[in-house]
Amino acid sequence: MTGGPPRQLVEELLHDGGGVLRLAPAFVARDLVPPGRRFGLPEDAYDLGERGYLCERWLGSTTKADNRVGPADEGLSHVVDSTRRPRMTLRDAVAADPAAIMGEAYAESHPQGLGRLAKLLDYGDRIPYHIHPPQRFAELMGRRSKDEAYYFPAGVDMGAHPETFFGVHPWIARERAYDVLLPYLVDWDSDLILRHSRAEVQVPDEGFQVPSGVLHGPGTALTVELQEDSDVFAMFQALNAGRIIDKDLLFHDVRPEDRSAYGERFPLNFVEWELNGDPFFYENNHLTPQPIETGPGGGREWWIFYNTSKFSGKKLVVPPGARHTVTENGVYSLLVWSGAGRYCGHDVRGGDADADELLVSHAVATAPHTVENTGDSDLVVFLFFGPDINDTPTIARYGVS
């Protein structure tokens, strides 16, 4: 394989992979919360010193992790060749030849690229109560909003705190008592801001959607997350996992002039109060797998990320000895969660980070392609799509007349 121009390298990688790119794992460190240690790595691999702890794996990622310290390519997926040697980042591959990966029409209408980010979250304590700024505030920093959604795989230890705090008590929105949160942001010395929120149990094989502007503190269940292609946030909880968080994280995506003029009051602008105080928050944001009619074949599919045009995702299960034919609407990436098989002719194995992640280009995705289970247990695969590729089910809204 040559070391020529990036576009030529993309063409060669796609040719050699039959229109499919194999991706190396992209592990990401965070310094706020201890790790859950469920990635199957050696025990000494999780503590990365000044960088923090290995708590996340980013999947099919073209997003750079916005960490205080760390390597220049942290968070970015790398495309590997047939010898598993990294050749380029997926971000560079998409930039070099977007039409070859995304399809000409989709690449033209979505110049931002793949537009989504999938993750595995593996935390040993709850993530602090925080918020992702809505687009009108994210763009002040030259960034994008971050709607996201969660799925909790079954058969995995749920950790010490398998519940997530969401939003605020309805009376706060009803009575417009928005300043009730302000003293916690000013004092910055406790976790008592959580007394104004509500916790929901993380149930295996279920999940939640979290629009930008909704306060949330995710629990310790190992989580598959799908989100907009962004890494913006503001921390609202000072004390977490036994220590006080750096208060600068409250202002992570606040312009210096806004911090100077408005102080702790400014991040409260990020809160979409009606969404946070929705008395039917659970009903309006809870996700359960929705079966997909696939016709004859050996596998079954479910929507696990839906109710939005910003991203979508499926779970595919193929039983031992079976073959399943897939035809999709556009480019997607995938994670083999468990089992072994062949996906578009590539050997894949769940639990093996060097053999569990692929990106299927538009040309291959939109033609019939085969998934074969060659093992003795179910082959379980998660598929991740970007904006405007799929029409998905919608959640019937409660409390709307």
C-alpha positions, 0 to 999 in steps of 0.5 A, spaced: 500 500 500 502 506 498 504 512 502 501 517 497 496 523 497 490 522 502 485 521 497 489 515 494 490 512 500 482 512 502 481 509 495 486 503 496 483 502 503 476 502 501 478 497 495 482 492 499 476 492 504 471 491 499 468 498 501 469 497 508 474 500 513 476 497 519 477 501 525 482 501 531 479 502 538 479 509 540 480 509 548 479 516 551 481 518 558 477 523 563 480 526 569 473 527 573 470 520 575 474 513 576 473 507 571 469 502 571 474 497 569 469 493 564 473 494 558 477 487 559 483 491 559 489 489 564 488 492 570 494 497 570 491 500 563 486 504 566 490 509 570 493 514 566 496 519 571 495 526 569 490 524 564 486 521 568 482 514 567 481 510 561 473 511 562 471 511 555 471 508 548 469 512 542 467 509 536 467 511 529 469 517 531 471 524 527 471 528 534 477 530 537 476 529 545 476 536 548 481 534 554 486 538 558 492 534 557 492 528 552 495 526 545 493 530 539 489 525 536 485 523 543 478 520 541 479 520 533 478 513 530 484 510 526 483 506 519 487 500 519 490 496 513 489 488 513 495 488 517 492 492 523 497 498 522 494 504 523 494 508 516 490 515 517 484 518 522 477 517 520 476 524 520 482 525 515 479 519 511 472 523 510 475 529 509 480 527 503 474 523 500 467 524 503 463 522 497 467 515 497 465 514 504 458 518 505 456 517 498 456 523 493 449 526 495 449 525 502 456 528 502 454 534 499 448 535 503 452 534 509 459 538 509 460 537 516 462 530 515 459 523 519 455 528 524 455 523 529 459 520 535 458 513 538 461 511 545 462 506 550 462 509 557 465 505 563 465 509 569 465 507 576 461 512 579 456 517 577 458 522 572 457 529 575 450 533 574 451 537 567 448 540 561 450 540 554 449 548 551 443 548 546 445 550 539 444 558 540 449 558 545 454 552 543 455 556 536 457 562 541 464 558 542 464 556 535 461 549 536 455 545 536 450 542 540 450 535 543 443 531 543 445 524 546 442 518 547 443 512 551 442 504 551 444 499 557 447 493 554 444 486 558 449 482 561 454 487 564 455 489 571 451 495 573 456 498 577 454 501 584 450 507 582 445 504 576 441 510 576 441 517 572 439 524 575 435 528 569 432 535 569 429 538 575 423 538 579 417 540 575 415 546 580 421 549 579 419 550 571 412 551 573 413 557 578 419 559 574 424 559 580 430 558 576 435 561 581 434 556 586 440 552 582 444 559 583 447 558 590 450 551 588 454 554 582 456 560 586 458 556 593 461 550 589 462 546 595 457 540 595 453 535 591 446 538 594 444 541 587 441 533 586 436 534 591 432 538 585 433 533 580 430 526 579 433 519 578 431 514 574 433 507 574 438 504 568 434 498 566 438 493 561 436 493 554 433 500 555 435 507 555 434 514 554 434 520 550 437 527 552 436 533 548 441 539 549 439 543 554 437 538 559 441 537 566 443 530 567 448 526 571 449 519 568 449 513 573 454 507 572 451 502 568 456 500 562 453 505 556 452 505 549 451 512 547 450 516 541 450 523 540 451 529 535 458 530 533 460 535 539 464 535 546 461 541 549 458 541 556 458 545 563 458 542 570 453 544 575 455 539 580 461 541 585 462 535 589 463 528 585 466 521 587 469 524 593 472 530 591 471 538 588 471 538 581 475 544 578 470 550 577 472 552 571 468 546 568 462 550 569 464 555 564 467 550 559 463 553 554 462 560 556 465 566 553 470 569 557 466 576 556 460 572 558 463 569 564 466 576 566 459 580 565 454 574 568 459 569 572 455 563 575 448 566 572 450 565 565 450 557 564 443 557 567 441 560 560 443 553 557 437 550 561 431 549 557 426 549 563 420 546 560 424 540 558 427 539 564 421 540 569 417 536 564 412 532 569 412 526 564 420 526 562 420 519 563 415 517 558 417 522 553 424 520 553 425 513 555 427 508 550 426 501 549 428 497 543 423 497 537 423 491 532 424 492 525 421 488 520 426 485 516 423 480 512 426 473 511 433 471 514 436 469 520 437 475 524 433 480 528 433 488 528 431 493 533 431 500 533 435 502 540 436 510 538 430 513 535 425 519 535 430 524 532 433 526 525 440 527 528 442 520 529 439 513 529 442 506 531 440 499 531 441 492 534 442 486 530 442 479 533 444 473 528 443 466 532 449 461 531 450 458 524 445 463 521 446 468 515 443 475 515 442 480 509 442 487 511 441 493 506 441 500 509 440 507 507 447 510 508 454 510 511 454 507 518 459 504 523 458 498 527 461 495 534 460 487 534 458 487 542 458 479 542 459 473 538 464 471 532 462 472 525 463 475 518 461 482 516 461 484 509 467 479 508 471 481 514 472 477 520 469 480 527 469 478 534 466 481 540 470 483 546 476 483 541 478 491 540 482 489 534 476 486 531 470 489 533 469 495 529 468 497 522 465 503 518 461 501 512 461 506 506 455 508 502 456 504 496 456 497 500 451 500 505 446 501 500 446 494 497 445 488 500 451 485 504 451 479 509 452 478 516 454 471 518 455 468 525 460 463 525 460 462 533 456 458 538 453 464 541 449 470 538 452 475 534 450 481 537 452 488 533 450 495 534 449 500 528 450 507 528 448 512 523 448 520 522 443 525 521 438 524 516 439 517 514 433 513 517 426 515 518 425 512 525 419 511 530 417 517 534 415 517 542 408 519 543 408 525 547 405 525 554 402 531 557 401 535 550 394 536 548 
